[in-house]
Every structure is written in structure tokens, then in C-alpha cells.
Amino acid sequence: MKKVIVTLISVFISFSSYGETIFCSGMLDEYPQLLTFKRVGNGFQYIGNTTYDVDYVFETKDYLVLQNYYDDGMDTHRIFKEYPRKFHYVYIAPDGLIEIKGDCKFID
């Protein structure tokens, strides 16, 4: 009986977190930016003009950190999960830094 309960709890937790989509919007100079992430298993995918798996994910009850590594730089998305749901995006490359701040909406 204990094994059945533990299995049911595990299945419930995995289904409750599967399929979560996060929409974040902000401004880069005068240009609106929309960043979309979808939870896939234990990781996340970026969904935009292209779709790719996020390289690094760190999550607590308060925030989520998503990072991608490129040949010439890296980007970091810090998404706050509690109200107000804000995000902070930073892209660091040898030729400079890009920073976007904005709001997020979580869809289950």
C-alpha cells in the first residue's frame, strides 16, 4: 500500500509540473521582446523562431534560472515565480552586454 501511495504522489508531482509554459515580456531599447519557455520533463525549452533545449536549469520555490552557452557568450534568465512575477535577462559577450527586465506569466 505504501508503494502505491508513493507512486501516485510521484506521478501527481511530475504531471503537475509537466507542460508549464512561461511567457516573459520586456523592452530592448524601444523594441518589445517576448521570451517563451516550456517545461519538458526536468528541463526547459526556449520557443521562438527556433526551439532548443536550455543548457542549464536551477530552480527553487522562489525563482528559476535558465542559462545558455554559446561560442561567443552566454545568457541568463532569472525568473521570479512569486508575485510580482518578474524576470531579468542578461546576455554577456566579448563585444558587450544586453539586459532586459520585464514581467512573466505562467500557464499550466
N, C-alpha and C positions, 0 to 999 in steps of 0.2 A: 504494500500500500504506500509506503514512504517513497519508493522508487517511482511510482506512478505520479504522486504529487510533485516530486522534484522535476520529473519530465514535463508535466503540464505547466509548471511555473516557468521552466526554461523556454518552452515553446511560446508561451504568452509573452515573455520578455522579448524574444527575438522577433516575433510578429509585430509587437507594438513599436519597435524601433525601425523595422524594415519599411522602406518606401518613403521615409521622411524627405521632403523637399524644402530647401531653404532658398528664398529669393532675397537678395540684398541689392539695394539701390543707393547710389550716391552720385556726386558730380566730380568730374575731372575737368578743371577749368570751367568752361561753360557747356561741356558735353555730358549728358546724362549717361550713367553706366548702370548696367544690370548684370549681376553675377548670380548664377543659379547652380546649386549643388544638390545632388540626390544621394541619399544614403543607400549603399548597396552592401549588404552583409555588414561586415565590421568596418568598412571603408566608405569613401565618398567619391563621387564622380562630379567633375565640372561639366556643365551642359551649356554650350554656347554655339558658336559657328562650328566648333568641333567638340567632341566628347572625349574626355580622358579621365583616367583614374588619378586621384590626388595622391602625391608621393608620400606624404606624412600626415597622420591624424593624431591629435592629442585632445582628449575630451574629459571634462569634469562636469559636475552638476551645474556649474555657473557659466562655463564658456567652452568654445570649441576652437581649436587651432588647426588650420589646414595649410600645408606648405607644399610648394612645387619647386623643383630644382631644374635649372636649365644650364646649358653650356656657358652662358654669359651672365647668369644671375639667379636670383631666387625670389619667390613671392610668398608672402604670409598673409593669411586671412584670420583675423581674430574675431569671432562671432560670439556676442554675449547672449546667452539663452534666456535669461530672466528679463522681465520688463524693466526699462525700455530695451527692446531688442535692437542693439546697435552693432555695427561692425567697423573694423579698422583694417584696411588693406594697405600693404607696403610692398612695392617691387624694388629690389636693390640690384643694380647692375653697375659695371665699371664706369659707364657714362652718366650715371645719376640715379635719382630716386623718384619714384612716383608714389603718391599717398592719396588714398580715398577714404572718406568716412561717410557713414550713412546709416540707414535703417534696414532691418531684416524682418521677413515674415516667414513663419514656419507653417508648412502644410503637411498634415499626416496622411 
